[in-house]
Amino acid sequence: MRRFFQAGLAVVVLLAGYLTFWPTPVDPMAWDPPADQGLTGAYAPNDRLAGVTRLAQGHVRAPDAVAFDGAGRLYTSSADGRISRMAADGTGAEVFSDTGGRPTGMAFAPDGALIAADEPRGALLRIPPGGGPPETLADSVNGRRLRLVNDVTVAADGTVYLTESSSRFHYDRSRWIVLEHAGDGAVHAYDPRTRRTGVVRDGLHLPNGIVLSDDGGHLLVSETGAYRVIRHWLSGPRAGATETLAANLPGYPNDISPAAGGGHWVALMSLRSPLLDGLGAWPGVRRAITRLPYTWLPEPAPIGFVIRLDARGSVTANLQDSGEGAFTAVSAVTERDGTLYLGTETGDAVGRVTY
């Protein structure tokens, strides 16, 4: 019995030493998360996202991004690098391009080319209107290689704004980014005339979805790691300033896109993690957690969740589904003809639902 106790104590000591001293690249910062309001008020639970139709099922894998061209054709990405094109009802799916990476965000340029942020290549790509191999527009900023590029939006003059969720970690370590809360994300701008990329706004906590206002005066950015949507002014008397549009969201905001009639749709990947919020002031504990096998890190409960925000950041629509078979891990939402098209980071189909 004594030997058994000694062996058990040795295991505990070794484990404690490992969790305390084993090298890890993650260096968490202390922060005070806003109190989670949960699914109350404007975020009250409902089943308005139930009954999602799955398009191109099996043809795509983890279709993170969705976009429509001028002819009304639907484009989506796959985790294996393929970008597929199909009719709006999901029929006729074909491979439009293969980036060899993982396209995480897409938008069309004024000339009809498809612009994509590709991870883990850390590159901004251009695919000609007819499809085919992509051209690399940018893979660095200020002499540093880009890392986790995420989403893109294109201005009328061809300028591409893109989010870099982390300058240190790739997509396959995205949970580390949230645990660290280091603010190493940024928004960049690629100028097609000079073919140079510059920093627009840095110090962001996992910036994700991005969209340009109709007048080109400001950007809206989903700051996933801070549970909010921010507005960054590009022109006018407030040029260079950043303000919060919607704060203390009940989930992790992902892609953002215009809504018919005004406002914007925001995809919420999942609900917030009470454990992660509770450890905000304990960076040492969060650092110890990153020494565990990555697959052991906790995942929030799955839910299908999108919201619509007006120009003041108020919630004007709330669609959820937490039932069995729900379309979960919603990464993108795009509206067309009164119908929402949904991307996901986990499934094998594009979602479509009339709200």
SULQUIHU-V419621 format. One line per field, one symbol per residue. ss: DSSP state (H for helix, E for strand, - for the rest). phi: phi as a letter, one per 40 degrees, with the letter a starting at -180 (. if undefined). burial: 1 if it has 9 or more other C-alpha atoms within 8 Angstrom, else 0. A space follows every 10 residues. Layout:
ss->???
phi->???
burial->???
This chain:
ss->-HHHHHHHHH HHHHHHHHHH H--------- ---------- HHH------- --EEE----- -----EEE-- ---EEEE--- -EEEEE---- ---EEEEE-- --EEEEEE-- ---EEEEE-- --EEEEE--- ----EEEE-E E--EE---EE EEEE-----E EEEE------ HHHHHHHHHH ----EEEEEE E----EEEEE EEEE--EEEE EE-----EEE EEEHHH-EEE EEE------- -EEEEE---- EEEEEEEE-- ---EEEEEEE E--HHHHH-- --HHHHHHH- ---HHH---- ---EEEEEE- ----EEEEEE E--------E EEEEEE--EE EEEE-----E EEEE-
phi->.ccccccccc cccccccccc bcdaccbcbc abccdccgcb fcbddabcbc gcccbfcgcb bfccbbabcc cgccbabbcc hcbbbacccg cgcaccabcg bacbaaaccd cgccbbcbbc cgbcbbbcdc ghccbccaba afgbccbccb bbabcccgcb bbcbcacbbc dcbccccccc fcgbcabbbb ccccfbbbcc abgccfcbca accdcgcabb bccdcbfabb bbcbagcbdg cbbccbbfcc accbcbacbc ghgacbcbca cccdcccccd cbcccccccc ccddccccbc ccacabbbbc ccgccbaabb abccgccbfc baabcafgbb bbcacbcbac cbacb
burial->0000000000 0000001110 0000001101 0000000010 0010001111 0101111001 1111111110 0011111110 1111111001 1010111110 1111111111 0111111111 1111111100 0101011111 1000011111 1111100111 1111111011 0011011111 1111111111 1100111110 0101111111 1110011111 1111111111 1111100010 0001110111 1111111110 0011111111 1100001011 0010011111 1100001000 0111111111 0000100111 1100011111 1111100011 1111111111 11100
